[in-house]
Amino acid sequence: MTDTGAGGGSPASGAPVSNASSIAEPASAGGSSVDLSGRVALVIPTFNGGPRWQRVMDAWLDQTGVGPLQIVCPDSGSSDGSDEVSRRAGADVIEVAQADFSHGGTRNLAVQHTEREFVILSVQDALPLSPALASELVRPLAEDDSLCATFGRQVPLPGCHPVLRQRIGAWAGGSEIELQALGARSWSALNPWERLALIRYDHVIAAMRRSVWEQLPFEPVNFGEDVSWSRRVILDGGKLAFVPDAAVEHSHDRSAWDEARRIYCDHRNLRRLVGLVAVPSRADMAVNVAAAREHYRQLIDATEGVDDGTRRAWQRWAFDLARYENWAQYLGANFGLRWWFTPLDRWLRRGI
């Protein structure tokens, strides 16, 4: 769920979705001597990744415990040398025209080029925080044949807006290994928030068993290919695991309007996937906006070590977001998939 042809994201809703205690049970952890050498591939789409892409690639080349990674980078016409950074690192670079790019379809193309048992999926601006990240992420798959995929923890960049920091923590944070599986429960008996927590999964940093992907390739969609896939895995009886020790540094500094457009895309998608309608009526908006603004004000006021100018800018951003996001959730869930809304839908989703 992502950006720049190379990234992931999180359902921005204001409500936490990572309360895994209600849906998860502990997975076995660490301490294994399993040999991962020659078994792991890495897929990262690129497009003008800038200087950070070199840092990210260097961090992947420094990974230990997995042997040399097979790296595949579909590139959508980079003009800043990102494709050359990939080639110098020994990656297989697949040229993909921007008009042909989709988050699901392009990743399918890249995974087809891999020849390893396990495939790590990440994005060009997600910086590995440990040389053991790859092994931490893949080891649970090697130890448990019933596990289909894992995903890791996202750590916001310094200076990340407190509202976004909280949301990233709710979606891709936590300190405990968690297993997500439907088990004996009925999907239809779960409420939308429970379903969303069950399919929590993010291609900012994830790994999957290639044999599962062969049976369930990604949908060729332009947004949310990760949670769309995880839903199918869960409904097929599969299991996912959150692995907090596999951490990357990743967040974005967007305008309130662009953040709201992503929220629109999220809620358009989540209505289809889990039946979520967070803002069912325009009548709910005034109360929602006021509550959001007060909550955001408290988050910002509680943030230490920030100068007054930054704090004021954060408050203005949050004030605007509270209004925009309610409209985004309302329109995305209620109208995003209706044919007569198509012109505005296309405008709102352009470039996301």
Backbone torsions as a table, in degrees:
resi	resn	phi	psi	omega
1	MET	NA	105.0	-147.0
2	THR	-153.9	-165.7	-174.7
3	ASP	-148.6	163.9	174.8
4	THR	51.8	25.6	-179.4
5	GLY	69.1	14.9	-175.8
6	ALA	-152.1	18.2	-172.2
7	GLY	-139.8	178.1	178.4
8	GLY	-115.4	-169.2	-178.1
9	GLY	-170.6	-161.2	-178.4
10	SER	-148.2	144.5	175.4
11	PRO	-60.2	111.7	-177.4
12	ALA	-91.8	107.7	-172.2
13	SER	-133.4	-18.2	-175.3
14	GLY	89.1	-20.2	177.7
15	ALA	-102.9	136.6	-178.4
16	PRO	-68.0	144.2	178.7
17	VAL	-122.6	2.4	-174.3
18	SER	-103.8	21.7	176.1
19	ASN	-76.5	72.9	-170.6
20	ALA	-72.0	-11.7	-178.2
21	SER	-60.6	-24.9	-178.9
22	SER	-85.4	-12.5	-175.8
23	ILE	-130.9	-7.1	-169.4
24	ALA	-124.8	159.4	173.2
25	GLU	-130.3	154.3	-175.4
26	PRO	-62.2	141.6	171.7
27	ALA	-96.8	157.3	178.8
28	SER	-68.6	147.0	-173.9
29	ALA	-123.8	150.5	160.3
30	GLY	38.2	-176.1	172.1
31	GLY	74.8	7.9	-176.0
32	SER	-90.8	149.2	176.0
33	SER	-102.4	20.1	-178.6
34	VAL	-56.4	138.1	-178.7
35	ASP	-89.3	117.5	-179.2
36	LEU	-104.7	-0.7	-176.8
37	SER	-60.5	130.2	178.2
38	GLY	75.3	12.3	-175.5
39	ARG	-116.3	0.9	-170.0
40	VAL	-126.4	130.9	173.0
41	ALA	-113.7	161.4	-179.8
42	LEU	-131.4	128.2	177.3
43	VAL	-118.3	123.0	176.6
44	ILE	-138.5	111.3	172.8
45	PRO	-69.0	146.0	-179.3
46	THR	-132.1	151.7	169.4
47	PHE	-163.5	107.5	178.1
48	ASN	47.5	60.3	-177.2
49	GLY	-74.8	-11.2	177.6
50	GLY	66.9	-169.3	-177.0
51	PRO	-59.1	-29.8	-178.2
52	ARG	-63.7	-31.3	-179.3
53	TRP	-61.5	-36.8	176.5
54	GLN	-62.8	-43.3	178.3
55	ARG	-62.0	-43.0	-179.6
56	VAL	-63.1	-47.2	-179.6
57	MET	-61.9	-42.6	178.6
58	ASP	-58.8	-39.7	-179.7
59	ALA	-66.5	-35.1	177.2
60	TRP	-71.1	-36.7	178.5
61	LEU	-68.2	-22.4	-179.9
62	ASP	-87.0	2.6	-177.8
63	GLN	-64.2	143.7	-179.0
64	THR	-118.3	159.2	173.7
65	GLY	84.1	1.1	-179.2
66	VAL	-127.8	1.3	-174.8
67	GLY	69.3	-175.7	177.1
68	PRO	-62.4	129.6	178.0
69	LEU	-78.5	142.1	165.6
70	GLN	-83.5	116.3	-173.5
71	ILE	-109.7	129.7	178.0
72	VAL	-126.0	125.4	-177.6
73	CYS	-127.0	99.4	170.4
74	PRO	-70.7	127.2	-175.8
75	ASP	-117.7	133.0	-174.9
76	SER	-99.0	47.6	175.1
77	GLY	83.0	41.2	179.6
78	SER	-58.2	139.2	177.7
79	SER	-112.4	2.4	-177.0
80	ASP	-107.8	11.0	179.0
81	GLY	88.1	7.9	179.6
82	SER	-59.9	-37.5	179.4
83	ASP	-65.0	-35.3	178.2
84	GLU	-70.6	-35.2	173.8
85	VAL	-57.4	-43.2	-180.0
86	SER	-64.3	-45.3	-177.9
87	ARG	-64.4	-41.1	179.7
88	ARG	-63.1	-27.2	179.1
89	ALA	-82.7	-2.0	179.5
90	GLY	90.2	12.3	-179.0
91	ALA	-77.0	151.0	170.0
92	ASP	-84.5	110.2	-177.6
93	VAL	-95.7	122.3	177.9
94	ILE	-105.6	121.5	-179.7
95	GLU	-81.0	124.5	-179.4
96	VAL	-125.9	120.3	177.3
97	ALA	-62.2	142.6	-179.3
98	GLN	-57.6	-35.1	-179.7
99	ALA	-66.7	-21.9	-178.3
100	ASP	-98.2	-4.0	-175.7
101	PHE	-73.9	135.9	163.5
102	SER	-145.1	149.3	-174.6
103	HIS	-63.0	-37.1	178.2
104	GLY	-80.1	-50.0	-176.5
105	GLY	-64.3	-41.4	-179.3
106	THR	-68.2	-37.9	175.9
107	ARG	-66.7	-37.3	174.5
108	ASN	-58.1	-45.4	179.5
109	LEU	-59.3	-42.9	-178.9
110	ALA	-67.7	-43.7	-179.5
111	VAL	-63.7	-33.2	176.5
112	GLN	-58.6	-28.9	-179.1
113	HIS	-82.6	-9.0	-179.8
114	THR	-84.2	157.7	-178.2
115	GLU	-130.9	17.9	-175.5
116	ARG	-107.5	162.8	-177.0
117	GLU	-69.5	-36.3	-178.0
118	PHE	-122.2	142.5	-178.3
119	VAL	-125.6	119.5	172.2
120	ILE	-85.3	136.5	177.1
121	LEU	-119.4	127.5	179.5
122	SER	-146.7	-169.7	-176.5
123	VAL	-130.9	162.0	-169.0
124	GLN	-69.7	-16.2	-179.2
125	ASP	-113.0	12.1	176.9
126	ALA	-94.7	109.3	-173.4
127	LEU	-91.5	116.0	176.2
128	PRO	-57.1	134.9	-177.6
129	LEU	-98.3	1.3	179.6
130	SER	-153.9	143.8	174.4
131	PRO	-70.1	-7.4	177.4
132	ALA	-97.2	4.4	-175.7
133	LEU	-55.2	-50.3	-175.6
134	ALA	-59.9	-44.8	-179.1
135	SER	-68.5	-38.0	177.1
136	GLU	-62.3	-38.3	-176.2
137	LEU	-73.8	-37.6	-173.1
138	VAL	-91.8	-28.1	-175.0
139	ARG	-54.0	-43.1	179.0
140	PRO	-58.7	-33.6	177.9
141	LEU	-67.6	-39.0	-179.8
142	ALA	-70.9	-28.5	-177.5
143	GLU	-86.6	-23.7	-174.5
144	ASP	-130.3	103.8	-176.9
145	ASP	-65.9	-17.2	-179.7
146	SER	-85.1	-8.7	-178.6
147	LEU	-85.7	130.1	-175.9
148	CYS	-92.9	-36.2	-174.8
149	ALA	-159.3	157.9	173.9
150	THR	-128.9	160.8	172.4
151	PHE	-145.5	153.8	-170.9
152	GLY	-108.7	-174.6	-175.5
153	ARG	-93.0	142.8	177.0
154	GLN	-109.5	129.7	179.5
155	VAL	-111.2	118.2	-179.0
156	PRO	-62.1	151.5	176.1
157	LEU	-67.0	154.5	173.1
158	PRO	-56.0	139.2	-179.6
159	GLY	85.5	3.1	177.7
160	CYS	-62.1	140.6	179.3
161	HIS	-57.3	137.0	-178.3
162	PRO	-56.6	-34.1	178.7
163	VAL	-64.4	-45.3	179.7
164	LEU	-70.2	-36.1	177.7
165	ARG	-60.1	-42.3	178.8
166	GLN	-65.5	-41.5	-178.2
167	ARG	-68.2	-39.9	177.3
168	ILE	-62.9	-40.7	178.5
169	GLY	-64.0	-37.0	179.6
170	ALA	-69.7	-36.3	-176.1
171	TRP	-88.5	-43.1	-171.6
172	ALA	-131.6	35.2	177.8
173	GLY	-122.6	-175.3	-178.8
174	GLY	123.8	163.7	-176.6
175	SER	-120.8	-2.8	-177.7
176	GLU	-114.1	142.8	171.4
177	ILE	-66.9	132.5	-176.0
178	GLU	-131.5	138.0	177.6
179	LEU	-106.6	130.9	-179.7
180	GLN	-115.3	119.7	-180.0
181	ALA	-154.6	146.4	-179.9
182	LEU	-71.8	-36.5	179.1
183	GLY	62.2	-135.2	-177.0
184	ALA	-86.7	-1.6	-177.6
185	ARG	-76.9	160.5	176.7
186	SER	-98.7	128.7	177.2
187	TRP	-55.1	-42.5	-176.6
188	SER	-66.6	-21.3	-179.5
189	ALA	-84.4	-12.4	179.8
190	LEU	-83.6	145.9	173.8
191	ASN	-81.2	165.8	-175.2
192	PRO	-56.8	-37.7	-179.8
193	TRP	-67.5	-37.2	176.8
194	GLU	-66.4	-39.2	177.7
195	ARG	-64.2	-42.8	-179.9
196	LEU	-62.4	-42.4	178.1
197	ALA	-63.2	-32.7	-178.0
198	LEU	-71.1	-31.2	-178.0
199	ILE	-100.9	12.4	178.7
200	ARG	-53.9	123.7	-174.9
201	TYR	-175.3	142.3	-170.7
202	ASP	-149.5	128.8	-179.5
203	HIS	-79.8	6.5	167.1
204	VAL	-59.6	-40.4	172.0
205	ILE	-155.5	113.2	-177.3
206	ALA	-155.5	166.7	173.8
207	ALA	-144.1	148.4	-179.3
208	MET	-140.2	159.2	173.0
209	ARG	-79.5	122.8	-174.8
210	ARG	-60.8	-33.3	-179.8
211	SER	-64.8	-29.5	175.5
212	VAL	-70.2	-43.1	177.8
213	TRP	-61.1	-35.8	179.1
214	GLU	-60.4	-34.5	177.7
215	GLN	-83.7	-31.1	-176.7
216	LEU	-133.0	75.4	177.0
217	PRO	-65.9	162.4	179.5
218	PHE	-66.1	147.2	171.6
219	GLU	-69.3	141.2	-178.5
220	PRO	-78.1	63.2	-175.8
221	VAL	-105.3	161.4	-178.9
222	ASN	-93.8	-2.0	-179.0
223	PHE	-157.8	135.5	172.6
224	GLY	73.5	29.3	178.9
225	GLU	-63.2	-26.0	-177.5
226	ASP	-71.3	-53.2	-179.5
227	VAL	-72.6	-27.0	173.6
228	SER	-62.4	-41.8	178.8
229	TRP	-70.0	-43.5	-178.0
230	SER	-63.7	-34.4	175.9
231	ARG	-60.8	-44.3	180.0
232	ARG	-65.7	-37.9	177.3
233	VAL	-62.2	-47.5	-179.0
234	ILE	-62.7	-45.4	-179.5
235	LEU	-67.0	-23.2	178.1
236	ASP	-85.0	2.9	179.7
237	GLY	91.6	10.3	-178.2
238	GLY	-82.2	174.2	-178.2
239	LYS	-127.5	144.3	175.2
240	LEU	-122.5	154.0	177.6
241	ALA	-135.8	134.4	171.9
242	PHE	-89.7	127.5	-175.4
243	VAL	-120.7	95.1	-173.3
244	PRO	-66.7	-24.2	179.9
245	ASP	-72.1	-14.9	175.4
246	ALA	-91.8	91.3	-170.1
247	ALA	-118.5	143.6	173.6
248	VAL	-127.4	153.7	172.4
249	GLU	-89.8	121.2	-175.8
250	HIS	-162.8	126.3	169.8
251	SER	-167.5	171.2	-178.5
252	HIS	-131.2	151.3	177.5
253	ASP	-111.9	89.0	-177.6
254	ARG	-107.4	162.6	170.9
255	SER	-67.5	159.5	177.4
256	ALA	-60.4	-35.7	179.8
257	TRP	-66.4	-45.0	179.6
258	ASP	-67.7	-35.3	175.8
259	GLU	-63.4	-40.1	179.3
260	ALA	-66.6	-35.4	177.5
261	ARG	-64.1	-37.0	175.5
262	ARG	-66.8	-37.5	176.7
263	ILE	-63.3	-39.7	174.9
264	TYR	-56.9	-47.7	179.8
265	CYS	-62.4	-41.6	177.8
266	ASP	-57.6	-49.5	-173.7
267	HIS	-77.6	-25.9	169.0
268	ARG	-62.0	-43.0	-179.0
269	ASN	-71.4	-43.2	-174.9
270	LEU	-71.2	-25.8	172.9
271	ARG	-61.5	-42.2	-179.2
272	ARG	-71.5	-39.1	-172.5
273	LEU	-82.6	-43.0	-173.5
274	VAL	-128.1	1.2	179.7
275	GLY	75.5	23.4	-176.5
276	LEU	-80.0	126.6	171.7
277	VAL	-129.4	91.7	-173.8
278	ALA	-73.8	-31.4	178.7
279	VAL	-125.8	89.6	-173.7
280	PRO	-73.7	-22.0	-173.8
281	SER	-144.1	148.4	174.6
282	ARG	-61.9	-24.9	-179.7
283	ALA	-65.0	-20.8	180.0
284	ASP	-80.9	-13.8	-165.6
285	MET	-68.5	-43.3	-175.0
286	ALA	-58.9	-46.0	179.1
287	VAL	-66.3	-42.1	-179.9
288	ASN	-61.1	-45.1	-177.8
289	VAL	-63.9	-44.9	179.8
290	ALA	-62.2	-42.3	179.7
291	ALA	-66.0	-41.2	179.9
292	ALA	-64.4	-43.7	-179.1
293	ARG	-62.3	-39.4	178.9
294	GLU	-68.6	-41.4	178.7
295	HIS	-63.6	-43.3	-179.7
296	TYR	-66.7	-37.9	177.6
297	ARG	-59.9	-42.7	179.8
298	GLN	-65.2	-41.0	177.3
299	LEU	-59.4	-45.8	-177.8
300	ILE	-67.6	-43.3	179.5
301	ASP	-62.9	-29.8	-177.9
302	ALA	-82.2	-8.0	-178.8
303	THR	-80.9	124.3	-176.5
304	GLU	-95.4	161.1	174.7
305	GLY	73.1	27.6	-177.2
306	VAL	-119.1	134.7	179.3
307	ASP	-73.8	162.5	-174.8
308	ASP	-62.3	-37.0	-179.4
309	GLY	-64.4	-44.3	178.0
310	THR	-63.9	-41.7	-179.2
311	ARG	-62.7	-40.1	178.3
312	ARG	-66.5	-40.8	178.5
313	ALA	-64.0	-41.0	176.4
314	TRP	-60.7	-42.0	-179.0
315	GLN	-64.9	-41.5	178.2
316	ARG	-62.7	-43.9	179.2
317	TRP	-60.5	-46.4	-177.9
318	ALA	-67.8	-36.9	178.0
319	PHE	-59.6	-44.9	178.6
320	ASP	-68.9	-42.9	-177.1
321	LEU	-60.7	-39.2	-178.4
322	ALA	-56.5	-38.5	178.0
323	ARG	-76.2	-49.2	-177.1
324	TYR	-60.2	-43.0	-172.6
325	GLU	-68.2	-31.6	177.7
326	ASN	-67.5	-40.9	173.7
327	TRP	-64.1	-39.2	-179.2
328	ALA	-63.1	-45.3	179.1
329	GLN	-65.9	-42.0	-179.2
330	TYR	-64.4	-50.3	-177.8
331	LEU	-69.6	-41.7	-177.4
332	GLY	-61.2	-46.2	-176.0
333	ALA	-78.3	-34.5	-172.0
334	ASN	-93.8	-27.5	-173.2
335	PHE	-129.8	-13.9	-171.5
336	GLY	-57.4	-29.4	-176.3
337	LEU	-103.5	9.6	-179.6
338	ARG	-91.1	137.7	-171.4
339	TRP	-61.4	-37.1	-176.0
340	TRP	-73.6	-12.0	178.4
341	PHE	-93.0	1.7	-170.8
342	THR	-55.7	-45.9	-178.8
343	PRO	-59.0	-46.0	179.4
344	LEU	-69.6	-36.2	177.7
345	ASP	-59.1	-46.1	179.9
346	ARG	-63.0	-39.5	179.6
347	TRP	-64.6	-43.5	-178.8
348	LEU	-68.0	-32.1	-176.9
349	ARG	-90.4	-5.3	-175.3
350	ARG	-61.1	125.5	176.8
351	GLY	81.6	1.9	-179.5
352	ILE	-85.1	NA	NA
